[in-house]
Amino acid sequence: MTSPYFMHSRSAVTRSGSRTAGCRPKASLGSKLTCKRRNVDPVSSAAVKVEVEEARISEQRPSSASLSAGGCHELLRQDTVQPKTETDALPLSSHSRRRRQLKVEYDRDEGVSQVKTEHWEPPDWTKQLGFIREMRSGRDAPVDNMGAEKCYDTEAPAHVRRFQVLVSLMLSSQTKDQVTAAAMQKLRSHGCTVENILSTDDETLGKLIYPVGFWRTKVKYLKLTSAMLQKEFGGDIPNSVEGLVRLPGVGPKMAHLAMDIAWDQVSGIGVDTHVHRISNRLGWLKKPTKNPEETRKALEEWLPRELWSEINWLLVGFGQQVCLPVNPLCSVCLNQHSCPSAHKHSPTKRPKARSPRSPSPSSFQTKSEPGQESAVKDERTKKESLITPVSPSMQRRRLKTKVNH
């Protein structure tokens, strides 16, 4: 063969960048393929192609007995004229040997809308909160003097104090703070511990907490909770919201308040009926909520965490003194110009028409003094006589009753 392709040696660039000598043209087929595998980088695509080609040649190679000189030259020619790859044709440089970074693209779901990460907060809420702090600066609301923070024995052991905080929160449901404080005073005199609650019969315990709302049900809850605390927590209350809500009669509001007061840990906002009502009136929610638990989740989405502990007692006292459930005192509220519910009286609940509890028309009349009661009755009888005919016997009976009076 006098082809210049076989006369000149080829060189390849190693991973370190140096060039090595290639195969000689008169080398055997095996040494040529071995040399080609040595010179070509194993990472490149040319090495993979050589291995595939070697396997194909080994399958098509005739036996050594029938292989002639012309056949050898023909095989060499077939092997030599293989199409060159880009790696064989162009010299490799250090830049071209670097691995290319693949750009990963994901298919977009056209049906799924992109989630917005905009932080929503109500307008003027900081100004409104400042006015509420100013109106609550006196700290003279019932919650300030008779709330759960004031109902436990400060001289009792730590686990007993925490248990008394939990008991006061359980009793405060659907009950005014004054009634809860009085019941806790009687319980503390009796001995408000897990052991004493379990040893007290239901009748005695009911008399101690009466007249709190749903006192019979709360007697059962106190017994079941005390037994569970003694069995699973060694007489102490759980130190997590998950453990507290497992107790009978304890909901999310009580759990978050117990974590704040008893364990000094802010786990969430304690939302009761006052916080629920005022948050909706002030427009502090994206949309109106139906219950305190929905209000808690909506508030925690935007209210800074450092205010979670303060917001409960602020709004509870504000709801006890100014933002009343019925007929709120909007005229003395500092937020009357920014509150969307200002000067809107809450509607009074009345029974439906044709109901057995429907009040008679006389019940809506104003109360009269004792001397005017007879005059009101006479007017009523005159109106009734004009509407319905009265028999003579009925007239005589009415005359007798007037004379007797």
C-alpha positions in Angstrom: 0.0 0.0 0.0 1.4 3.4 -1.0 -1.4 5.5 0.3 -0.3 8.5 2.3 -2.9 7.5 5.0 -0.8 4.5 5.9 2.6 6.2 5.5 2.0 8.9 8.1 1.5 8.1 11.8 -1.4 9.6 13.6 -1.3 11.1 17.1 -4.0 11.5 19.7 -4.3 13.9 22.6 -4.5 12.3 26.0 -6.7 13.6 29.0 -3.6 15.5 30.2 -3.1 17.3 26.8 0.0 15.5 25.5 0.2 13.8 22.1 1.2 10.1 21.6 2.4 8.3 18.5 -0.1 6.4 16.5 0.0 3.0 14.7 2.4 2.2 11.9 0.8 1.3 8.5 2.3 -2.2 8.4 1.0 -3.3 11.7 -1.3 -6.3 12.0 -5.1 -5.9 12.2 -5.2 -6.8 15.9 -2.4 -4.4 16.9 -4.0 -1.7 14.8 -7.3 -2.0 16.6 -5.5 -2.3 19.9 -3.5 0.9 19.1 -6.6 2.7 18.1 -8.3 1.8 21.3 -5.3 3.1 23.2 -5.1 6.4 21.4 -8.8 7.3 21.4 -10.1 8.6 24.7 -12.4 6.0 26.4 -14.8 8.7 27.3 -15.3 9.9 23.7 -17.9 8.5 21.4 -15.1 7.2 19.0 -14.0 4.5 21.5 -17.6 3.2 21.7 -17.7 3.0 17.9 -14.4 1.1 17.7 -15.6 -1.5 20.2 -18.8 -2.0 18.2 -16.8 -2.3 15.0 -14.3 -4.7 16.5 -17.2 -7.0 17.5 -18.6 -6.8 14.0 -15.2 -7.6 12.4 -14.6 -10.5 14.7 -17.9 -12.0 13.7 -17.2 -11.6 9.9 -13.4 -12.5 10.1 -12.7 -15.8 8.2 -10.6 -18.6 9.6 -6.8 -18.4 9.6 -6.5 -21.3 7.2 -8.5 -19.7 4.4 -7.2 -16.2 4.9 -5.0 -15.1 2.0 -2.8 -12.2 1.5 -5.4 -10.5 -0.7 -8.0 -11.1 1.8 -5.9 -9.5 4.5 -5.3 -6.4 2.4 -9.1 -6.3 1.7 -9.9 -6.4 5.4 -7.3 -3.8 6.1 -8.8 -1.6 3.4 -12.4 -2.1 4.8 -11.2 -1.2 8.3 -9.3 1.8 7.0 -12.0 3.4 5.0 -14.5 3.6 7.9 -16.1 7.0 8.2 -14.3 9.3 10.6 -16.0 10.8 13.6 -15.6 14.4 14.6 -13.1 13.3 17.3 -10.9 11.7 14.7 -11.1 14.5 12.1 -10.4 17.4 14.5 -7.6 17.7 17.0 -8.9 17.6 20.6 -8.3 20.6 22.8 -8.7 21.0 26.6 -11.8 23.2 26.0 -13.5 20.7 23.8 -12.9 17.8 26.2 -14.9 19.4 29.0 -18.3 18.0 29.6 -21.1 20.1 28.3 -23.7 21.1 30.8 -27.1 19.8 29.9 -30.0 22.1 30.1 -32.9 20.3 31.8 -36.3 21.5 30.8 -39.6 20.4 32.3 -42.9 20.2 30.6 -45.3 22.8 31.8 -48.7 21.7 32.9 -51.1 24.1 31.1 -54.0 23.0 33.3 -52.3 23.8 36.6 -52.1 27.5 37.4 -49.0 29.0 38.9 -49.1 29.5 42.6 -48.8 33.1 43.6 -46.4 33.9 46.5 -47.6 37.4 47.1 -47.8 38.3 50.8 -51.3 39.6 51.6 -52.1 41.8 54.5 -55.1 43.9 55.4 -54.8 47.7 54.8 -54.2 49.9 57.9 -53.9 46.9 60.2 -50.8 48.3 61.9 -52.7 51.6 62.6 -55.7 49.7 63.9 -53.6 47.5 66.1 -51.9 50.6 67.6 -55.3 52.1 68.4 -56.4 48.8 70.1 -53.2 48.9 72.2 -54.1 52.4 73.2 -57.6 51.5 74.2 -56.3 48.5 76.1 -53.6 50.4 77.9 -55.6 50.4 81.1 -55.6 46.6 81.4 -58.9 46.7 83.3 -60.9 44.2 81.3 -62.1 40.9 82.9 -59.6 38.9 81.0 -56.8 41.0 82.5 -57.8 40.2 86.1 -59.6 36.8 85.9 -58.2 35.1 82.8 -56.3 31.8 82.7 -53.1 33.6 83.6 -54.6 34.7 86.9 -56.4 31.5 88.0 -53.5 29.2 89.0 -51.7 29.0 92.3 -48.4 30.7 92.0 -46.9 28.9 95.0 -47.8 25.4 93.7 -45.2 23.1 92.0 -44.6 23.7 88.4 -46.6 20.6 87.1 -49.6 21.6 89.4 -49.5 25.2 88.0 -49.6 23.9 84.5 -52.5 21.5 85.3 -54.5 24.4 86.8 -53.9 26.5 83.7 -55.3 23.7 81.6 -58.3 23.3 84.0 -59.1 27.0 83.8 -59.0 26.9 80.0 -61.4 23.9 80.0 -63.8 25.7 82.3 -63.7 29.0 80.3 -65.4 27.5 77.3 -68.8 29.2 76.8 -68.3 30.9 80.2 -67.6 34.4 81.3 -64.3 35.0 83.0 -66.0 36.0 86.3 -67.7 32.7 86.6 -64.6 30.8 85.6 -62.5 32.6 88.2 -65.0 31.8 90.9 -65.1 28.1 90.0 -61.3 27.9 90.0 -61.2 29.5 93.4 -63.4 26.8 94.8 -61.4 24.1 93.0 -58.1 25.4 94.4 -59.5 25.4 97.9 -60.6 21.8 97.4 -57.3 20.9 95.9 -56.9 21.3 92.2 -54.5 18.5 91.4 -54.7 15.4 89.2 -55.0 13.1 92.2 -57.7 15.1 94.0 -59.8 15.4 90.8 -59.7 11.7 90.4 -60.6 11.0 94.0 -63.6 13.5 94.0 -67.0 12.1 93.0 -68.9 13.6 90.1 -71.6 15.2 92.3 -69.1 17.1 94.5 -67.0 18.1 91.5 -70.1 19.4 89.7 -71.0 21.6 92.8 -67.5 23.0 92.8 -67.5 24.2 89.2 -71.2 25.2 89.0 -72.5 27.4 87.3 -70.0 27.2 84.4 -71.5 26.5 81.0 -72.1 22.8 80.3 -70.8 21.9 83.8 -72.0 18.3 83.6 -70.1 17.6 80.5 -67.0 19.4 81.9 -67.1 17.1 84.9 -66.7 14.1 82.7 -63.9 15.8 80.7 -62.0 16.7 83.9 -62.2 13.1 85.1 -61.1 11.6 81.8 -58.3 14.2 81.2 -57.0 13.7 84.8 -56.9 9.9 84.3 -55.1 10.3 81.0 -52.5 12.7 82.4 -51.8 10.4 85.3 -51.4 7.3 83.1 -49.5 8.7 80.1 -47.8 11.9 81.3 -47.0 11.3 84.9 -49.5 13.9 86.2 -48.1 16.7 84.0 -49.7 18.2 80.9 -48.2 17.5 77.4 -45.7 20.0 76.0 -47.0 19.9 72.5 -50.2 20.9 70.7 -50.6 17.4 69.3 -50.5 15.9 72.8 -52.9 18.5 74.2 -55.6 18.2 71.6 -55.7 14.4 72.4 -57.1 15.2 75.8 -60.9 15.1 76.2 -62.5 18.5 76.1 -59.3 20.3 74.8 -59.5 22.0 71.4 -56.9 24.0 69.3 -57.7 27.3 71.0 -57.0 25.8 74.5 -54.0 24.0 73.3 -52.3 27.1 71.9 -53.1 29.1 74.9 -51.8 26.4 77.2 -48.6 26.2 75.3 -48.2 30.0 75.7 -49.2 30.3 79.3 -48.0 27.0 80.8 -45.0 26.2 78.7 -44.1 29.8 77.5 -44.0 28.6 73.9 -45.8 30.3 71.0 -47.3 27.5 68.9 -50.2 29.4 67.3 -52.9 32.0 67.9 -55.6 31.2 70.4 -58.8 32.3 68.7 -62.0 32.4 70.7 -65.3 34.0 69.9 -64.0 37.6 70.6 -60.9 37.2 68.3 -63.1 35.5 65.6 -65.7 38.3 65.7 -63.3 41.3 65.8 -61.0 39.9 63.0 -64.0 39.6 60.7 -65.3 43.1 61.6 -61.9 44.8 61.0 -61.5 43.0 57.7 -58.3 41.3 58.8 -59.1 38.2 56.7 -59.1 37.6 53.0 -62.6 36.4 53.1 -65.1 36.1 56.0 -64.7 32.9 58.1 -67.4 30.8 59.7 -65.7 29.5 62.8 -62.7 30.3 65.1 -60.5 27.6 63.6 -60.8 29.1 60.1 -60.0 32.5 61.6 -56.9 31.1 63.3 -55.5 29.7 60.0 -56.3 32.9 58.1 -54.6 35.1 60.7 -51.5 33.0 60.9 -51.0 33.4 57.2 -50.1 37.1 57.4 -49.8 38.2 61.0 -46.2 38.3 62.2 -45.3 35.5 64.6 -44.0 37.9 67.3 -47.6 39.2 67.6 -49.3 35.8 68.0 -49.0 35.8 71.8 -50.2 39.4 72.3 -53.1 39.4 69.8 -55.3 37.1 71.9 -55.5 39.1 75.1 -55.6 42.4 73.2 -58.7 41.4 71.2 -60.4 39.5 74.0 -60.3 42.6 76.3 -61.2 44.8 73.4 -64.2 42.7 72.7 -65.3 42.7 76.4 -65.2 46.4 76.7 -65.7 48.2 73.3 -66.3 45.8 70.4 -69.3 44.1 72.0 -71.1 41.2 70.4 -74.4 43.2 70.2 -74.5 47.0 69.8 -70.7 47.7 69.8 -69.5 51.0 71.1 -68.3 52.3 67.8 -68.7 55.9 68.8 -65.9 55.6 71.4 -63.7 53.3 69.3 -60.6 54.9 67.8 -61.0 52.6 64.7 -64.4 53.9 63.8 -63.0 55.7 60.7 -61.1 52.7 59.3 -63.2 49.8 60.4 -65.5 48.5 57.6 -68.1 47.4 60.2 -68.3 50.7 62.1 -71.7 52.0 63.2 -73.4 48.8 61.9 -75.5 47.5 64.8 -75.5 43.7 65.1 -79.0 42.3 64.4 -80.8 40.8 67.3 -81.8 37.2 67.0 -85.6 36.6 67.1 -87.6 33.4 66.8 -89.1 32.6 63.4 -92.8 33.3 62.7 -95.3 30.7 63.8 -92.9 29.3 66.2 -94.0 28.1 69.7 -91.5 30.5 71.2 -92.6 33.5 69.2 -93.2 36.3 71.5 -96.6 38.0 71.7 -97.0 41.5 70.5 -97.4 42.7 74.0 -93.8 41.6 74.8 -92.3 44.2 72.5 -94.2 47.1 74.3 -92.3 49.2 76.7 -92.7 48.5 80.4 -95.2 50.8 82.2 -95.4 51.9 85.7 -97.8 50.1 88.2 -100.4 52.9 88.0 -100.6 52.7 84.2 -101.1 48.9 83.9 -104.9 49.2 84.2 -105.1 51.8 81.5 -103.0 49.7 79.1 -105.4 46.7 79.8 -108.5 48.8 79.1 -107.1 50.0 75.8 -106.3 46.4 74.8 -109.9 45.2 75.6 -111.3 48.1 73.6 -109.2 47.1 70.5 -110.2 43.5 70.9 -113.9 44.4 71.2 -113.8 46.3 67.9 -112.3 43.4 66.1 -114.3 40.5 67.6 -118.0 40.6 68.7 -118.6 40.1 72.4 -121.5 38.2 73.8 -123.7 39.7 76.6 -122.5 37.0 79.0 -118.9 37.9 78.3 -119.6 41.6 78.9 -121.1 40.8 82.3 -118.1 38.7 83.3 -115.8 41.6 82.4 -117.9 44.1 84.4 -117.7 41.7 87.4 -113.9 41.5 87.2 -113.6 45.3 87.0 -115.7 45.7 90.0 -113.8 43.2 92.0 -110.5 45.0 91.1 
